[in-house]
Amino acid sequence: MATAGNTNALYVDRTPAAGSFNLYERRRLRTALRRRLEERIVEHRRAARRARARGEAERALALEAAAARLAALMRD
């Protein structure tokens, strides 16, 4: 056996390369964050429309501004 002196070699051989795992994990987290941001933007825009319909112009503007800030985060 080529790895007779190294007891950790078999374990190391079965694990994914550290770089590939990190890339996968980062992509998964980034996708989840993007989805959450998209949901929040939609929620803010809906709330702004409801506020405007109730005549709460200031609240509608604040919600639209918050949605714009979240959209800016997505562009970064």
Gaussian input, Z-matrix of N, CA and C with variables (Angstrom, degrees):
# hf/3-21g

backbone

0 1
 N
 C     1     B1
 C     2     B2     1     A1
 N     3     B3     2     A2     1     D1
 C     4     B4     3     A3     2     D2
 C     5     B5     4     A4     3     D3
 N     6     B6     5     A5     4     D4
 C     7     B7     6     A6     5     D5
 C     8     B8     7     A7     6     D6
 N     9     B9     8     A8     7     D7
 C    10    B10     9     A9     8     D8
 C    11    B11    10    A10     9     D9
 N    12    B12    11    A11    10    D10
 C    13    B13    12    A12    11    D11
 C    14    B14    13    A13    12    D12
 N    15    B15    14    A14    13    D13
 C    16    B16    15    A15    14    D14
 C    17    B17    16    A16    15    D15
 N    18    B18    17    A17    16    D16
 C    19    B19    18    A18    17    D17
 C    20    B20    19    A19    18    D18
 N    21    B21    20    A20    19    D19
 C    22    B22    21    A21    20    D20
 C    23    B23    22    A22    21    D21
 N    24    B24    23    A23    22    D22
 C    25    B25    24    A24    23    D23
 C    26    B26    25    A25    24    D24
 N    27    B27    26    A26    25    D25
 C    28    B28    27    A27    26    D26
 C    29    B29    28    A28    27    D27
 N    30    B30    29    A29    28    D28
 C    31    B31    30    A30    29    D29
 C    32    B32    31    A31    30    D30
 N    33    B33    32    A32    31    D31
 C    34    B34    33    A33    32    D32
 C    35    B35    34    A34    33    D33
 N    36    B36    35    A35    34    D34
 C    37    B37    36    A36    35    D35
 C    38    B38    37    A37    36    D36
 N    39    B39    38    A38    37    D37
 C    40    B40    39    A39    38    D38
 C    41    B41    40    A40    39    D39
 N    42    B42    41    A41    40    D40
 C    43    B43    42    A42    41    D41
 C    44    B44    43    A43    42    D42
 N    45    B45    44    A44    43    D43
 C    46    B46    45    A45    44    D44
 C    47    B47    46    A46    45    D45
 N    48    B48    47    A47    46    D46
 C    49    B49    48    A48    47    D47
 C    50    B50    49    A49    48    D48
 N    51    B51    50    A50    49    D49
 C    52    B52    51    A51    50    D50
 C    53    B53    52    A52    51    D51
 N    54    B54    53    A53    52    D52
 C    55    B55    54    A54    53    D53
 C    56    B56    55    A55    54    D54
 N    57    B57    56    A56    55    D55
 C    58    B58    57    A57    56    D56
 C    59    B59    58    A58    57    D57
 N    60    B60    59    A59    58    D58
 C    61    B61    60    A60    59    D59
 C    62    B62    61    A61    60    D60
 N    63    B63    62    A62    61    D61
 C    64    B64    63    A63    62    D62
 C    65    B65    64    A64    63    D63
 N    66    B66    65    A65    64    D64
 C    67    B67    66    A66    65    D65
 C    68    B68    67    A67    66    D66
 N    69    B69    68    A68    67    D67
 C    70    B70    69    A69    68    D68
 C    71    B71    70    A70    69    D69
 N    72    B72    71    A71    70    D70
 C    73    B73    72    A72    71    D71
 C    74    B74    73    A73    72    D72
 N    75    B75    74    A74    73    D73
 C    76    B76    75    A75    74    D74
 C    77    B77    76    A76    75    D75
 N    78    B78    77    A77    76    D76
 C    79    B79    78    A78    77    D77
 C    80    B80    79    A79    78    D78
 N    81    B81    80    A80    79    D79
 C    82    B82    81    A81    80    D80
 C    83    B83    82    A82    81    D81
 N    84    B84    83    A83    82    D82
 C    85    B85    84    A84    83    D83
 C    86    B86    85    A85    84    D84
 N    87    B87    86    A86    85    D85
 C    88    B88    87    A87    86    D86
 C    89    B89    88    A88    87    D87
 N    90    B90    89    A89    88    D88
 C    91    B91    90    A90    89    D89
 C    92    B92    91    A91    90    D90
 N    93    B93    92    A92    91    D91
 C    94    B94    93    A93    92    D92
 C    95    B95    94    A94    93    D93
 N    96    B96    95    A95    94    D94
 C    97    B97    96    A96    95    D95
 C    98    B98    97    A97    96    D96
 N    99    B99    98    A98    97    D97
 C   100   B100    99    A99    98    D98
 C   101   B101   100   A100    99    D99
 N   102   B102   101   A101   100   D100
 C   103   B103   102   A102   101   D101
 C   104   B104   103   A103   102   D102
 N   105   B105   104   A104   103   D103
 C   106   B106   105   A105   104   D104
 C   107   B107   106   A106   105   D105
 N   108   B108   107   A107   106   D106
 C   109   B109   108   A108   107   D107
 C   110   B110   109   A109   108   D108
 N   111   B111   110   A110   109   D109
 C   112   B112   111   A111   110   D110
 C   113   B113   112   A112   111   D111
 N   114   B114   113   A113   112   D112
 C   115   B115   114   A114   113   D113
 C   116   B116   115   A115   114   D114
 N   117   B117   116   A116   115   D115
 C   118   B118   117   A117   116   D116
 C   119   B119   118   A118   117   D117
 N   120   B120   119   A119   118   D118
 C   121   B121   120   A120   119   D119
 C   122   B122   121   A121   120   D120
 N   123   B123   122   A122   121   D121
 C   124   B124   123   A123   122   D122
 C   125   B125   124   A124   123   D123
 N   126   B126   125   A125   124   D124
 C   127   B127   126   A126   125   D125
 C   128   B128   127   A127   126   D126
 N   129   B129   128   A128   127   D127
 C   130   B130   129   A129   128   D128
 C   131   B131   130   A130   129   D129
 N   132   B132   131   A131   130   D130
 C   133   B133   132   A132   131   D131
 C   134   B134   133   A133   132   D132
 N   135   B135   134   A134   133   D133
 C   136   B136   135   A135   134   D134
 C   137   B137   136   A136   135   D135
 N   138   B138   137   A137   136   D136
 C   139   B139   138   A138   137   D137
 C   140   B140   139   A139   138   D138
 N   141   B141   140   A140   139   D139
 C   142   B142   141   A141   140   D140
 C   143   B143   142   A142   141   D141
 N   144   B144   143   A143   142   D142
 C   145   B145   144   A144   143   D143
 C   146   B146   145   A145   144   D144
 N   147   B147   146   A146   145   D145
 C   148   B148   147   A147   146   D146
 C   149   B149   148   A148   147   D147
 N   150   B150   149   A149   148   D148
 C   151   B151   150   A150   149   D149
 C   152   B152   151   A151   150   D150
 N   153   B153   152   A152   151   D151
 C   154   B154   153   A153   152   D152
 C   155   B155   154   A154   153   D153
 N   156   B156   155   A155   154   D154
 C   157   B157   156   A156   155   D155
 C   158   B158   157   A157   156   D156
 N   159   B159   158   A158   157   D157
 C   160   B160   159   A159   158   D158
 C   161   B161   160   A160   159   D159
 N   162   B162   161   A161   160   D160
 C   163   B163   162   A162   161   D161
 C   164   B164   163   A163   162   D162
 N   165   B165   164   A164   163   D163
 C   166   B166   165   A165   164   D164
 C   167   B167   166   A166   165   D165
 N   168   B168   167   A167   166   D166
 C   169   B169   168   A168   167   D167
 C   170   B170   169   A169   168   D168
 N   171   B171   170   A170   169   D169
 C   172   B172   171   A171   170   D170
 C   173   B173   172   A172   171   D171
 N   174   B174   173   A173   172   D172
 C   175   B175   174   A174   173   D173
 C   176   B176   175   A175   174   D174
 N   177   B177   176   A176   175   D175
 C   178   B178   177   A177   176   D176
 C   179   B179   178   A178   177   D177
 N   180   B180   179   A179   178   D178
 C   181   B181   180   A180   179   D179
 C   182   B182   181   A181   180   D180
 N   183   B183   182   A182   181   D181
 C   184   B184   183   A183   182   D182
 C   185   B185   184   A184   183   D183
 N   186   B186   185   A185   184   D184
 C   187   B187   186   A186   185   D185
 C   188   B188   187   A187   186   D186
 N   189   B189   188   A188   187   D187
 C   190   B190   189   A189   188   D188
 C   191   B191   190   A190   189   D189
 N   192   B192   191   A191   190   D190
 C   193   B193   192   A192   191   D191
 C   194   B194   193   A193   192   D192
 N   195   B195   194   A194   193   D193
 C   196   B196   195   A195   194   D194
 C   197   B197   196   A196   195   D195
 N   198   B198   197   A197   196   D196
 C   199   B199   198   A198   197   D197
 C   200   B200   199   A199   198   D198
 N   201   B201   200   A200   199   D199
 C   202   B202   201   A201   200   D200
 C   203   B203   202   A202   201   D201
 N   204   B204   203   A203   202   D202
 C   205   B205   204   A204   203   D203
 C   206   B206   205   A205   204   D204
 N   207   B207   206   A206   205   D205
 C   208   B208   207   A207   206   D206
 C   209   B209   208   A208   207   D207
 N   210   B210   209   A209   208   D208
 C   211   B211   210   A210   209   D209
 C   212   B212   211   A211   210   D210
 N   213   B213   212   A212   211   D211
 C   214   B214   213   A213   212   D212
 C   215   B215   214   A214   213   D213
 N   216   B216   215   A215   214   D214
 C   217   B217   216   A216   215   D215
 C   218   B218   217   A217   216   D216
 N   219   B219   218   A218   217   D217
 C   220   B220   219   A219   218   D218
 C   221   B221   220   A220   219   D219
 N   222   B222   221   A221   220   D220
 C   223   B223   222   A222   221   D221
 C   224   B224   223   A223   222   D222
 N   225   B225   224   A224   223   D223
 C   226   B226   225   A225   224   D224
 C   227   B227   226   A226   225   D225

   B1=1.4557
   B2=1.5283
   B3=1.2837
   B4=1.4572
   B5=1.5181
   B6=1.3264
   B7=1.4656
   B8=1.5247
   B9=1.3259
   B10=1.4597
   B11=1.5239
   B12=1.3137
   B13=1.4532
   B14=1.5203
   B15=1.3159
   B16=1.4625
   B17=1.5275
   B18=1.3194
   B19=1.4698
   B20=1.5189
   B21=1.3216
   B22=1.4650
   B23=1.5204
   B24=1.3189
   B25=1.4614
   B26=1.5262
   B27=1.3170
   B28=1.4646
   B29=1.5229
   B30=1.3194
   B31=1.4651
   B32=1.5314
   B33=1.3143
   B34=1.4598
   B35=1.5249
   B36=1.3344
   B37=1.4598
   B38=1.5301
   B39=1.3267
   B40=1.4598
   B41=1.5258
   B42=1.2961
   B43=1.4663
   B44=1.5221
   B45=1.3285
   B46=1.4679
   B47=1.5239
   B48=1.2962
   B49=1.4642
   B50=1.5240
   B51=1.3045
   B52=1.4669
   B53=1.5191
   B54=1.3143
   B55=1.4620
   B56=1.5115
   B57=1.3348
   B58=1.4662
   B59=1.5230
   B60=1.3302
   B61=1.4621
   B62=1.5241
   B63=1.3225
   B64=1.4610
   B65=1.5196
   B66=1.3269
   B67=1.4631
   B68=1.5165
   B69=1.3255
   B70=1.4621
   B71=1.5247
   B72=1.3208
   B73=1.4695
   B74=1.5246
   B75=1.3216
   B76=1.4704
   B77=1.5133
   B78=1.3320
   B79=1.4646
   B80=1.5274
   B81=1.3319
   B82=1.4642
   B83=1.5267
   B84=1.3131
   B85=1.4630
   B86=1.5232
   B87=1.3289
   B88=1.4662
   B89=1.5296
   B90=1.3296
   B91=1.4681
   B92=1.5210
   B93=1.3279
   B94=1.4638
   B95=1.5277
   B96=1.3210
   B97=1.4627
   B98=1.5254
   B99=1.3368
   B100=1.4598
   B101=1.5302
   B102=1.3341
   B103=1.4705
   B104=1.5193
   B105=1.3309
   B106=1.4695
   B107=1.5177
   B108=1.3180
   B109=1.4642
   B110=1.5227
   B111=1.3330
   B112=1.4656
   B113=1.5249
   B114=1.3344
   B115=1.4685
   B116=1.5241
   B117=1.3278
   B118=1.4713
   B119=1.5220
   B120=1.3264
   B121=1.4675
   B122=1.5215
   B123=1.3286
   B124=1.4677
   B125=1.5284
   B126=1.3368
   B127=1.4718
   B128=1.5248
   B129=1.3214
   B130=1.4654
   B131=1.5274
   B132=1.3245
   B133=1.4715
   B134=1.5225
   B135=1.3309
   B136=1.4729
   B137=1.5203
   B138=1.3250
   B139=1.4655
   B140=1.5246
   B141=1.3282
   B142=1.4680
   B143=1.5244
   B144=1.3330
   B145=1.4762
   B146=1.5242
   B147=1.3322
   B148=1.4779
   B149=1.5226
   B150=1.3275
   B151=1.4659
   B152=1.5245
   B153=1.3191
   B154=1.4662
   B155=1.5296
   B156=1.3282
   B157=1.4704
   B158=1.5295
   B159=1.3325
   B160=1.4746
   B161=1.5233
   B162=1.3065
   B163=1.4578
   B164=1.5179
   B165=1.3219
   B166=1.4706
   B167=1.5332
   B168=1.3160
   B169=1.4673
   B170=1.5304
   B171=1.3353
   B172=1.4756
   B173=1.5181
   B174=1.3255
   B175=1.4712
   B176=1.5277
   B177=1.3241
   B178=1.4653
   B179=1.5253
   B180=1.3271
   B181=1.4716
   B182=1.5267
   B183=1.3370
   B184=1.4660
   B185=1.5304
   B186=1.3270
   B187=1.4638
   B188=1.5261
   B189=1.3256
   B190=1.4662
   B191=1.5309
   B192=1.3318
   B193=1.4677
   B194=1.5299
   B195=1.3283
   B196=1.4678
   B197=1.5266
   B198=1.3344
   B199=1.4687
   B200=1.5259
   B201=1.3242
   B202=1.4663
   B203=1.5319
   B204=1.3381
   B205=1.4710
   B206=1.5289
   B207=1.3374
   B208=1.4625
   B209=1.5288
   B210=1.3292
   B211=1.4672
   B212=1.5281
   B213=1.3256
   B214=1.4680
   B215=1.5292
   B216=1.3299
   B217=1.4664
   B218=1.5246
   B219=1.3203
   B220=1.4672
   B221=1.5177
   B222=1.3207
   B223=1.4696
   B224=1.5225
   B225=1.3200
   B226=1.4779
   B227=1.5063
   A1=109.17
   A2=117.03
   A3=121.52
   A4=112.22
   A5=117.24
   A6=119.96
   A7=111.48
   A8=118.14
   A9=121.82
   A10=112.54
   A11=118.64
   A12=120.44
   A13=113.99
   A14=117.84
   A15=120.90
   A16=109.63
   A17=116.91
   A18=120.14
   A19=112.06
   A20=117.70
   A21=120.53
   A22=113.35
   A23=117.68
   A24=120.66
   A25=112.30
   A26=118.52
   A27=120.04
   A28=110.74
   A29=116.09
   A30=119.80
   A31=110.34
   A32=116.23
   A33=120.97
   A34=109.95
   A35=117.15
   A36=120.62
   A37=112.01
   A38=118.21
   A39=120.59
   A40=113.27
   A41=118.09
   A42=120.26
   A43=109.74
   A44=116.85
   A45=117.66
   A46=109.84
   A47=115.65
   A48=119.53
   A49=108.38
   A50=117.32
   A51=120.87
   A52=111.54
   A53=117.18
   A54=120.44
   A55=112.67
   A56=117.13
   A57=119.39
   A58=110.25
   A59=117.45
   A60=119.72
   A61=110.28
   A62=116.46
   A63=119.72
   A64=111.26
   A65=117.06
   A66=119.93
   A67=110.45
   A68=117.40
   A69=121.35
   A70=110.15
   A71=115.80
   A72=120.44
   A73=110.81
   A74=116.47
   A75=119.48
   A76=111.36
   A77=117.37
   A78=121.01
   A79=110.42
   A80=116.49
   A81=121.10
   A82=111.00
   A83=116.30
   A84=120.29
   A85=111.63
   A86=116.45
   A87=120.26
   A88=110.76
   A89=117.05
   A90=121.05
   A91=110.37
   A92=117.03
   A93=120.58
   A94=110.58
   A95=117.03
   A96=120.90
   A97=110.73
   A98=116.92
   A99=120.43
   A100=110.58
   A101=116.46
   A102=119.61
   A103=111.20
   A104=115.55
   A105=119.37
   A106=111.28
   A107=116.40
   A108=119.93
   A109=111.13
   A110=116.77
   A111=120.11
   A112=110.86
   A113=116.53
   A114=120.32
   A115=111.03
   A116=116.09
   A117=119.73
   A118=111.63
   A119=117.51
   A120=120.85
   A121=109.67
   A122=116.59
   A123=120.69
   A124=110.20
   A125=117.26
   A126=120.86
   A127=110.90
   A128=116.90
   A129=120.31
   A130=111.05
   A131=116.26
   A132=118.90
   A133=111.44
   A134=117.53
   A135=120.46
   A136=110.62
   A137=115.90
   A138=119.88
   A139=110.21
   A140=117.25
   A141=120.59
   A142=110.52
   A143=116.59
   A144=119.31
   A145=111.13
   A146=116.39
   A147=119.60
   A148=110.86
   A149=116.56
   A150=120.19
   A151=110.56
   A152=116.57
   A153=119.96
   A154=110.36
   A155=116.87
   A156=121.00
   A157=110.97
   A158=116.71
   A159=120.65
   A160=111.88
   A161=117.08
   A162=120.33
   A163=113.92
   A164=117.73
   A165=121.70
   A166=108.82
   A167=114.99
   A168=120.34
   A169=112.28
   A170=117.19
   A171=119.41
   A172=111.02
   A173=115.82
   A174=119.66
   A175=110.11
   A176=116.91
   A177=120.49
   A178=110.53
   A179=116.78
   A180=119.92
   A181=111.39
   A182=116.03
   A183=119.90
   A184=110.55
   A185=116.88
   A186=120.32
   A187=111.53
   A188=116.49
   A189=119.48
   A190=110.69
   A191=116.27
   A192=120.08
   A193=110.33
   A194=116.55
   A195=120.10
   A196=110.43
   A197=116.59
   A198=120.02
   A199=110.42
   A200=117.07
   A201=120.74
   A202=110.91
   A203=117.23
   A204=120.28
   A205=110.72
   A206=116.48
   A207=119.59
   A208=110.87
   A209=116.35
   A210=120.03
   A211=110.15
   A212=117.01
   A213=120.64
   A214=110.48
   A215=117.20
   A216=120.48
   A217=110.78
   A218=116.10
   A219=119.53
   A220=111.53
   A221=117.04
   A222=119.97
   A223=111.73
   A224=116.88
   A225=120.12
   A226=112.31
   D1=132.23
   D2=-174.11
   D3=-71.28
   D4=-25.20
   D5=-176.20
   D6=-107.00
   D7=31.19
   D8=-174.91
   D9=-57.35
   D10=-36.31
   D11=-177.90
   D12=-84.45
   D13=-13.93
   D14=-174.78
   D15=-113.86
   D16=104.11
   D17=-176.64
   D18=-74.52
   D19=-20.13
   D20=-179.47
   D21=-85.67
   D22=-9.74
   D23=-172.90
   D24=-60.96
   D25=-41.16
   D26=-178.46
   D27=-66.07
   D28=-39.90
   D29=178.41
   D30=-64.10
   D31=-45.59
   D32=-178.79
   D33=-62.57
   D34=-39.62
   D35=-178.78
   D36=-63.63
   D37=-28.77
   D38=-177.40
   D39=-86.23
   D40=-12.94
   D41=-178.56
   D42=-86.52
   D43=149.39
   D44=176.63
   D45=-68.03
   D46=156.06
   D47=176.69
   D48=-59.43
   D49=139.59
   D50=-175.42
   D51=-56.63
   D52=-40.94
   D53=-179.27
   D54=-63.94
   D55=-43.26
   D56=-177.31
   D57=-68.04
   D58=-39.03
   D59=178.69
   D60=-63.74
   D61=-43.30
   D62=-179.74
   D63=-63.77
   D64=-39.56
   D65=178.32
   D66=-63.73
   D67=-44.00
   D68=179.18
   D69=-61.86
   D70=-47.06
   D71=-177.68
   D72=-64.34
   D73=-42.95
   D74=178.25
   D75=-62.11
   D76=-42.42
   D77=179.76
   D78=-63.47
   D79=-42.43
   D80=179.59
   D81=-62.66
   D82=-45.28
   D83=179.79
   D84=-66.80
   D85=-40.40
   D86=179.34
   D87=-63.74
   D88=-40.70
   D89=178.50
   D90=-64.42
   D91=-43.38
   D92=179.35
   D93=-63.11
   D94=-41.78
   D95=179.25
   D96=-64.84
   D97=-42.45
   D98=179.32
   D99=-61.29
   D100=-43.36
   D101=178.53
   D102=-60.99
   D103=-44.16
   D104=-179.81
   D105=-62.94
   D106=-42.73
   D107=178.30
   D108=-62.60
   D109=-42.58
   D110=178.61
   D111=-60.71
   D112=-42.78
   D113=178.94
   D114=-62.36
   D115=-43.89
   D116=-179.75
   D117=-64.13
   D118=-39.33
   D119=178.69
   D120=-61.67
   D121=-45.86
   D122=179.40
   D123=-61.90
   D124=-43.19
   D125=179.11
   D126=-60.71
   D127=-44.16
   D128=-179.37
   D129=-64.21
   D130=-41.80
   D131=-179.63
   D132=-66.27
   D133=-39.68
   D134=176.77
   D135=-63.26
   D136=-44.52
   D137=179.83
   D138=-63.03
   D139=-36.79
   D140=178.40
   D141=-64.66
   D142=-41.61
   D143=177.68
   D144=-62.92
   D145=-42.21
   D146=178.97
   D147=-64.55
   D148=-41.89
   D149=179.81
   D150=-64.03
   D151=-41.81
   D152=179.08
   D153=-63.66
   D154=-38.83
   D155=179.15
   D156=-65.17
   D157=-30.55
   D158=178.02
   D159=-84.04
   D160=-3.43
   D161=179.88
   D162=87.34
   D163=15.62
   D164=179.69
   D165=-97.15
   D166=76.00
   D167=-174.10
   D168=-63.54
   D169=-40.47
   D170=-178.46
   D171=-64.08
   D172=-44.12
   D173=179.07
   D174=-63.80
   D175=-40.51
   D176=179.17
   D177=-61.55
   D178=-42.56
   D179=178.57
   D180=-63.79
   D181=-41.05
   D182=179.53
   D183=-63.61
   D184=-41.48
   D185=179.42
   D186=-67.62
   D187=-39.06
   D188=177.79
   D189=-65.85
   D190=-37.79
   D191=177.68
   D192=-65.05
   D193=-40.54
   D194=178.13
   D195=-63.71
   D196=-41.23
   D197=177.74
   D198=-63.03
   D199=-39.00
   D200=178.74
   D201=-65.37
   D202=-39.28
   D203=177.82
   D204=-63.91
   D205=-41.62
   D206=178.40
   D207=-65.15
   D208=-39.15
   D209=178.13
   D210=-63.90
   D211=-36.55
   D212=177.52
   D213=-65.42
   D214=-36.54
   D215=176.86
   D216=-61.76
   D217=-38.36
   D218=-179.44
   D219=-66.44
   D220=-32.16
   D221=-179.31
   D222=-71.64
   D223=-25.56
   D224=-178.62
   D225=-72.76

